[in-house]
Amino acid sequence: MKLIKISIFIAIVSIFLNNCKQKEAVIAVGPVTANDIKNHIAVLANDSLTGRMPFTEGENKTIKYIEKQFKKLGLEPGNHGSYFQDVPMVQVTSFPSNITVSGKTSFTFKPTDDFSASTRQELDSVQLKNSPLVFAGYGVVAPEYNWNDYKNLDVKGKTVVVLVNDPGFKSGNSKLFKGDTMTYYGRWTYKYEEAARQGAAGIFVIHQTEPASYPFTVVNGNGHAKLYLQQADKHLSRCKVEGWLSEAAATKILASAGINGDIRAFARKANFKAVDLKQTITLTLHNKLKYSTSHNVIAVLKGSTKPAESILYSAHWDHLGIGKADAKGDSIYNGAVDNASGVASVLGVAKVFGQLKSKPKRSVVFLMVTAEEQGLLGSEYYATHPIFAINKTVANLNMDALGSYGETNDFAITGKGQNDLEDYVEKWVKQLGKKVTGDKNPGAGSYYRSDHFNFAKVGVPALDLNNGRESTLHGDVWGKKQQDDYTANNYHQPSDNFTDTMNTDGMAQVANLLFNIGNELANETTFPGWKKGSEFKAIREKSLAK
């Protein structure tokens, strides 16, 4: 009997030790190294790539570099023998005149100082001439929230002025929309779309730093080239003018119509009705048009037993090119963090997959998309012109603007609460002795601001993961300071540069975590889904039923 008990004990210990070894082996696979990531960023954020703007020599150099890395790693071309997917776009560069607002009090506003304006319409020039101005609150039509800022309002030929973000933001009412958490209705892209659906001639979003989550300099793109996917109607169904007003300029316009004080509180009242401002706006945009084709870059590690099913890693390779010089005379927007960091990290993950002794059962796809900075265009094109079937795409794992301030004790899930991929994050992070957080600034609407959103829109469970802010070495307060400094001083500025002192350890943390999650998914048979209440759940279920 003693021998039997001893034998059982030895067997249990052996199983326990073997499981521990297996767990350690899974965690230890790789790793994606901080040094590999840093070396890639040094190349991708070099001045020689001129800010990685689509349609430029910078694009050619960038996509050739990525292609070279894919070949070096032994990955197959992802698009029927090619590493590239053509993305036909039109580049519109708009040069605005001054704005003239006429009414009881007249104003003249200057581009760059007071407003930013552009157009999608593919015309040599567009004009708002004495277009009546209307304050349309938040510019939202949301039946599920019983909200309609355009109710009984005819804005055809008129120009609407609307607020950024949702009615719920800083309202103190968590049941008004989603409280301080932005919904898609709060995004400026939605507001542009809705104004066009309503027939408006123009739309201006009032910039306010807190609800926008970035300063006016970020949206002030006068004279910058903007890219759009080519459309059969040449975008003539969109508003003639889309733009932003500085808060100071908007305050003058609204005050002259008797709207003073907290305009957000005024517009969120249950009985709010759009206000005819009794003023007109005149503005001309002269445009330069360029038609060309940009490129997504795609590679695949084919699955051993289920090659038709895929795990999709993504990052956008583009940035803003050459623009207005800063105080130091630097005019090249290199985007070291945004998003050379994501591309470098995906390349790091691809390297680890390429070194596996046994191929995963499902295919693993590595997609570097174009024109994220222009409105998530490359990922939108892929999601609507997929190379790998959407209903067999198991998950999208996206990396965008990873922090350059070292390792953290936490990982941040953008839009936490959406899908089952978060459960994988929780499990792996727990093994690492770390913790998971959601958006520290949920009002920023980050879930709608990177490429994963386009995959979510077609039903694919999509995860955008970032390093948190609780620095392992310096703590949370220090980490928050680094994040705030980047947003205020480097985000979409020429100062987002590579330096030898850049700390890429935190980027490697995220990349290794996403490798482990992707590797697990690539060897499973199940499909993760969307959590109850997610707006994407029904889309996925319909897709999988095909």
TARA-V530347 format. One record per backbone hydrogen bond with DSSP energy under -0.5 kcal/mol. CO is the residue of the C=O (numbers start at 1). NH is the residue of the N-H. E is the energy in kcal/mol with one decimal. If there is no record, write none. Layout:
BEGIN
co=CO nh=NH e=E
co=CO nh=NH e=E
END
This chain:
BEGIN
co=1 nh=5 e=-2.4
co=2 nh=6 e=-2.9
co=3 nh=7 e=-2.4
co=4 nh=8 e=-2.5
co=5 nh=9 e=-2.6
co=6 nh=10 e=-2.7
co=7 nh=11 e=-2.2
co=8 nh=12 e=-2.5
co=9 nh=13 e=-2.6
co=10 nh=14 e=-2.5
co=11 nh=15 e=-2.5
co=12 nh=16 e=-2.6
co=13 nh=17 e=-2.9
co=14 nh=18 e=-2.6
co=15 nh=19 e=-2.6
co=16 nh=20 e=-2.3
co=17 nh=21 e=-2.5
co=18 nh=22 e=-2.5
co=19 nh=23 e=-2.7
co=20 nh=24 e=-2.8
co=21 nh=25 e=-2.4
co=22 nh=26 e=-2.3
co=23 nh=27 e=-2.4
co=24 nh=28 e=-2.4
co=25 nh=29 e=-0.9
co=26 nh=29 e=-0.6
co=29 nh=31 e=-0.5
co=33 nh=37 e=-1.9
co=34 nh=38 e=-2.4
co=35 nh=39 e=-2.4
co=36 nh=40 e=-2.0
co=37 nh=41 e=-2.4
co=38 nh=42 e=-2.2
co=39 nh=43 e=-1.1
co=40 nh=44 e=-2.8
co=41 nh=45 e=-2.7
co=43 nh=46 e=-1.4
co=46 nh=49 e=-2.1
co=47 nh=50 e=-2.3
co=49 nh=52 e=-2.4
co=51 nh=321 e=-2.0
co=52 nh=319 e=-1.5
co=53 nh=56 e=-1.3
co=53 nh=59 e=-0.7
co=56 nh=59 e=-0.7
co=56 nh=60 e=-1.6
co=57 nh=61 e=-2.4
co=58 nh=62 e=-2.1
co=59 nh=63 e=-2.9
co=60 nh=64 e=-1.7
co=61 nh=65 e=-1.8
co=62 nh=66 e=-2.2
co=63 nh=67 e=-2.6
co=64 nh=68 e=-2.4
co=65 nh=69 e=-2.0
co=66 nh=70 e=-2.4
co=67 nh=71 e=-2.5
co=68 nh=72 e=-2.4
co=69 nh=73 e=-1.8
co=70 nh=75 e=-2.2
co=71 nh=74 e=-1.5
co=76 nh=300 e=-2.4
co=79 nh=82 e=-1.0
co=82 nh=79 e=-2.7
co=83 nh=298 e=-2.9
co=85 nh=296 e=-2.4
co=87 nh=294 e=-2.6
co=88 nh=230 e=-1.8
co=89 nh=292 e=-2.1
co=90 nh=92 e=-0.6
co=90 nh=228 e=-2.0
co=91 nh=93 e=-0.5
co=91 nh=290 e=-1.9
co=92 nh=94 e=-0.6
co=92 nh=226 e=-2.5
co=93 nh=288 e=-2.0
co=94 nh=96 e=-0.6
co=94 nh=223 e=-1.6
co=95 nh=286 e=-2.1
co=99 nh=101 e=-0.5
co=99 nh=109 e=-2.4
co=100 nh=102 e=-0.6
co=100 nh=282 e=-2.0
co=101 nh=107 e=-2.4
co=102 nh=280 e=-2.4
co=107 nh=101 e=-2.7
co=109 nh=99 e=-2.7
co=110 nh=114 e=-2.9
co=110 nh=115 e=-1.0
co=111 nh=113 e=-1.8
co=114 nh=246 e=-2.9
co=115 nh=112 e=-2.3
co=116 nh=244 e=-2.2
co=118 nh=242 e=-2.8
co=121 nh=123 e=-2.1
co=124 nh=287 e=-3.3
co=126 nh=285 e=-2.8
co=127 nh=129 e=-0.6
co=128 nh=130 e=-0.6
co=128 nh=283 e=-2.6
co=131 nh=281 e=-2.1
co=132 nh=159 e=-3.0
co=133 nh=277 e=-1.9
co=134 nh=136 e=-0.8
co=134 nh=161 e=-2.8
co=135 nh=275 e=-2.4
co=136 nh=139 e=-2.5
co=137 nh=163 e=-2.5
co=140 nh=149 e=-3.1
co=142 nh=145 e=-1.5
co=142 nh=147 e=-1.8
co=143 nh=146 e=-1.6
co=147 nh=142 e=-3.0
co=148 nh=151 e=-1.2
co=150 nh=153 e=-2.0
co=153 nh=155 e=-0.7
co=155 nh=158 e=-2.4
co=155 nh=201 e=-0.6
co=158 nh=160 e=-0.5
co=158 nh=201 e=-2.6
co=158 nh=202 e=-1.5
co=159 nh=134 e=-2.3
co=160 nh=204 e=-2.4
co=161 nh=136 e=-1.9
co=162 nh=206 e=-3.2
co=166 nh=169 e=-0.9
co=168 nh=171 e=-2.1
co=172 nh=174 e=-0.6
co=173 nh=176 e=-1.6
co=175 nh=177 e=-0.9
co=176 nh=179 e=-2.2
co=178 nh=181 e=-2.1
co=180 nh=182 e=-0.6
co=183 nh=186 e=-1.8
co=184 nh=187 e=-1.4
co=186 nh=165 e=-2.0
co=187 nh=191 e=-1.8
co=188 nh=192 e=-2.3
co=189 nh=193 e=-2.0
co=190 nh=194 e=-2.9
co=191 nh=195 e=-2.1
co=192 nh=196 e=-1.8
co=193 nh=197 e=-2.2
co=194 nh=198 e=-2.0
co=195 nh=200 e=-2.4
co=196 nh=199 e=-1.2
co=198 nh=155 e=-0.5
co=199 nh=157 e=-1.2
co=201 nh=240 e=-1.9
co=201 nh=241 e=-1.4
co=202 nh=160 e=-2.4
co=203 nh=243 e=-1.7
co=204 nh=162 e=-2.4
co=205 nh=207 e=-0.5
co=205 nh=245 e=-2.4
co=206 nh=164 e=-0.9
co=208 nh=212 e=-2.1
co=209 nh=213 e=-2.6
co=209 nh=214 e=-0.6
co=215 nh=218 e=-1.6
co=215 nh=219 e=-0.6
co=216 nh=219 e=-0.7
co=216 nh=220 e=-0.9
co=219 nh=221 e=-1.9
co=221 nh=224 e=-2.4
co=224 nh=94 e=-0.6
co=226 nh=92 e=-3.3
co=228 nh=90 e=-2.7
co=231 nh=234 e=-1.7
co=233 nh=236 e=-1.8
co=234 nh=122 e=-1.9
co=235 nh=238 e=-1.6
co=239 nh=120 e=-0.6
co=241 nh=203 e=-1.9
co=242 nh=118 e=-2.4
co=243 nh=205 e=-2.7
co=244 nh=116 e=-2.3
co=245 nh=207 e=-3.0
co=246 nh=250 e=-2.5
co=247 nh=251 e=-2.4
co=248 nh=252 e=-1.5
co=249 nh=253 e=-1.8
co=250 nh=254 e=-2.8
co=251 nh=255 e=-2.6
co=252 nh=256 e=-1.8
co=253 nh=257 e=-0.5
co=254 nh=257 e=-1.1
co=254 nh=259 e=-2.6
co=255 nh=258 e=-1.9
co=258 nh=260 e=-0.8
co=261 nh=263 e=-1.2
co=262 nh=266 e=-2.0
co=263 nh=267 e=-2.0
co=264 nh=268 e=-1.2
co=266 nh=269 e=-0.7
co=269 nh=272 e=-2.0
co=274 nh=276 e=-0.5
co=275 nh=135 e=-2.9
co=275 nh=277 e=-0.7
co=279 nh=133 e=-2.9
co=280 nh=102 e=-2.2
co=281 nh=131 e=-2.4
co=282 nh=100 e=-2.1
co=283 nh=128 e=-3.0
co=284 nh=97 e=-2.2
co=285 nh=126 e=-1.9
co=286 nh=95 e=-2.7
co=288 nh=93 e=-2.4
co=290 nh=91 e=-3.5
co=292 nh=89 e=-2.6
co=294 nh=87 e=-2.8
co=296 nh=85 e=-2.4
co=297 nh=368 e=-3.2
co=298 nh=78 e=-2.2
co=299 nh=366 e=-2.8
co=300 nh=76 e=-2.0
co=300 nh=302 e=-0.6
co=301 nh=364 e=-2.4
co=306 nh=309 e=-1.4
co=306 nh=363 e=-0.8
co=309 nh=363 e=-2.4
co=310 nh=394 e=-2.7
co=310 nh=395 e=-0.8
co=311 nh=313 e=-0.6
co=311 nh=365 e=-3.2
co=312 nh=397 e=-2.8
co=313 nh=367 e=-2.9
co=314 nh=399 e=-2.1
co=315 nh=369 e=-2.0
co=321 nh=333 e=-3.1
co=326 nh=329 e=-2.1
co=329 nh=331 e=-0.5
co=330 nh=326 e=-2.1
co=331 nh=323 e=-2.6
co=331 nh=333 e=-0.6
co=332 nh=334 e=-1.3
co=333 nh=321 e=-0.6
co=335 nh=340 e=-2.1
co=336 nh=341 e=-0.9
co=337 nh=339 e=-0.7
co=339 nh=343 e=-2.0
co=340 nh=344 e=-2.6
co=341 nh=345 e=-1.9
co=342 nh=346 e=-2.5
co=343 nh=347 e=-2.4
co=344 nh=348 e=-1.7
co=345 nh=349 e=-2.3
co=346 nh=350 e=-2.8
co=347 nh=351 e=-2.0
co=348 nh=352 e=-1.5
co=349 nh=353 e=-2.3
co=350 nh=354 e=-2.3
co=351 nh=355 e=-1.0
co=352 nh=355 e=-0.7
co=353 nh=356 e=-1.3
co=360 nh=304 e=-2.4
co=361 nh=305 e=-1.2
co=361 nh=306 e=-2.9
co=363 nh=311 e=-2.1
co=364 nh=301 e=-2.6
co=365 nh=313 e=-3.0
co=365 nh=367 e=-0.6
co=366 nh=299 e=-2.0
co=366 nh=368 e=-0.5
co=367 nh=315 e=-1.5
co=367 nh=369 e=-0.6
co=368 nh=297 e=-3.0
co=369 nh=317 e=-2.1
co=369 nh=318 e=-0.8
co=370 nh=378 e=-1.9
co=371 nh=377 e=-2.3
co=372 nh=375 e=-1.9
co=372 nh=376 e=-2.1
co=376 nh=380 e=-1.6
co=377 nh=381 e=-2.6
co=378 nh=382 e=-2.2
co=379 nh=383 e=-2.8
co=380 nh=384 e=-1.6
co=381 nh=385 e=-1.4
co=389 nh=392 e=-1.1
co=390 nh=393 e=-1.3
co=392 nh=310 e=-2.3
co=392 nh=394 e=-0.9
co=395 nh=312 e=-2.8
co=396 nh=398 e=-0.6
co=396 nh=463 e=-2.9
co=397 nh=314 e=-2.2
co=398 nh=465 e=-1.3
co=404 nh=503 e=-1.3
co=407 nh=472 e=-2.4
co=409 nh=435 e=-1.5
co=410 nh=468 e=-2.5
co=411 nh=413 e=-0.5
co=411 nh=437 e=-2.9
co=412 nh=414 e=-0.6
co=412 nh=466 e=-2.5
co=413 nh=416 e=-1.1
co=415 nh=418 e=-0.5
co=418 nh=531 e=-2.7
co=419 nh=422 e=-1.5
co=420 nh=423 e=-1.4
co=420 nh=424 e=-0.9
co=421 nh=425 e=-1.8
co=422 nh=426 e=-2.5
co=423 nh=427 e=-2.1
co=424 nh=428 e=-2.3
co=425 nh=429 e=-2.8
co=426 nh=430 e=-2.0
co=427 nh=431 e=-1.4
co=428 nh=432 e=-1.2
co=429 nh=434 e=-2.3
co=430 nh=433 e=-1.2
co=435 nh=411 e=-2.0
co=437 nh=413 e=-2.7
co=439 nh=442 e=-0.6
co=441 nh=444 e=-2.1
co=442 nh=182 e=-2.1
co=442 nh=445 e=-1.2
co=445 nh=448 e=-1.9
co=446 nh=449 e=-1.8
co=450 nh=453 e=-1.9
co=451 nh=454 e=-1.1
co=451 nh=455 e=-0.8
co=452 nh=455 e=-0.5
co=452 nh=456 e=-2.2
co=453 nh=457 e=-2.4
co=454 nh=458 e=-0.6
co=455 nh=458 e=-0.6
co=455 nh=460 e=-2.1
co=456 nh=459 e=-1.9
co=461 nh=396 e=-2.5
co=463 nh=398 e=-3.0
co=463 nh=465 e=-0.6
co=464 nh=414 e=-2.5
co=466 nh=412 e=-3.1
co=469 nh=471 e=-1.6
co=470 nh=409 e=-2.9
co=471 nh=475 e=-2.0
co=474 nh=478 e=-0.5
co=475 nh=471 e=-1.5
co=475 nh=479 e=-1.7
co=476 nh=480 e=-2.9
co=477 nh=481 e=-1.9
co=478 nh=482 e=-1.8
co=479 nh=483 e=-2.2
co=480 nh=484 e=-2.9
co=481 nh=485 e=-2.4
co=482 nh=486 e=-2.1
co=483 nh=487 e=-2.3
co=484 nh=488 e=-2.4
co=485 nh=489 e=-2.5
co=485 nh=490 e=-0.5
co=486 nh=490 e=-2.3
co=486 nh=491 e=-2.7
co=490 nh=493 e=-2.0
co=493 nh=496 e=-1.8
co=495 nh=497 e=-2.5
co=496 nh=336 e=-2.4
co=499 nh=502 e=-1.6
co=502 nh=504 e=-0.8
co=503 nh=406 e=-1.1
co=504 nh=508 e=-2.0
co=505 nh=509 e=-1.8
co=506 nh=510 e=-1.9
co=507 nh=511 e=-2.6
co=508 nh=512 e=-2.7
co=509 nh=513 e=-2.0
co=510 nh=514 e=-2.6
co=511 nh=515 e=-2.0
co=512 nh=516 e=-2.3
co=513 nh=517 e=-2.1
co=514 nh=518 e=-2.5
co=515 nh=519 e=-2.9
co=516 nh=520 e=-1.9
co=517 nh=521 e=-2.5
co=518 nh=522 e=-2.3
co=519 nh=523 e=-0.6
co=520 nh=523 e=-1.2
co=521 nh=524 e=-1.3
co=522 nh=362 e=-2.8
co=529 nh=420 e=-3.0
co=531 nh=534 e=-2.2
co=534 nh=537 e=-1.1
co=536 nh=540 e=-1.9
co=537 nh=541 e=-2.3
co=538 nh=542 e=-2.0
co=539 nh=543 e=-2.0
co=540 nh=544 e=-2.7
co=541 nh=545 e=-1.1
co=543 nh=546 e=-1.2
END
